[in-house]
């Protein structure tokens, strides 16, 4: 006849758990010995021995304590996964908002998992990843917003207007140029022209004809400033063929206007 499972005295004076087949390693707390049930038939229960079957004793219903958890809780694993995924997505600008949402979720779950049974390393790592990821996301968002602001300012800023040049300004520039001596005046050209005409012994040039010729030479755009300066100095030898040609052509055109009889 097999003895049912329960707490029995193993012969050492302590209550030990009998699983129905053999002794286990579980001992009951120290309690006064429970006497054997009255009127027990001889041989109904095995006699107490050092390592054999348990003696008749009270049956305690308490079971052995459950072993501690061997890993993080399921909430801790979820928090860690959300933190890793959020850290990755927060580095991608188009889905930056999704990354922040995952990091916030991971932070809350890691706090909950920290107070649950299980290993604590998973929620601790999740907290660290969520905090660092939030900082990285903030930096990326700041860079994106700054670049967008600079681009918008460059696109919508009005162009700087160029200064307009009026006809009056052109006239003033020409007057200033004449005042500074870039192009000789009519009187200067007339004085030089008298010297040249006298040196060459030309006849027919009246005193009133010379100023008219000088005015035509000054107004002629084909006569350069250098050629006019040479005329104003009374130099008949212009030093190059270009100046001599300008003087001859300009003087011929001026004669047509001022002294047609000299043609």
ABEGO torsion letter per residue (X at the ends): XBBBBEBBBAGAGBBBBBAGABBBABBBBBBBBBBBBBGBBBGABBBBBAABBBBBBBBBABBBBBBBBABBBAAAAAAAAAAAAAAAAAABAAAAAAAAAAAAAAAAAAAAAAABBEBAAAAAAAAAAAAAAAAAAAAAAAAAAAAAAAAAAAAABBBBBBBBBBAAAAAAAAAAAAAAGABBBAAAAAAAAAAAAAAAGBBGBBAAAAAAAAAAAAABAABBAAAAAAAAAGBABAGBAAAAAAAAAAAAAAAAAABAAAX
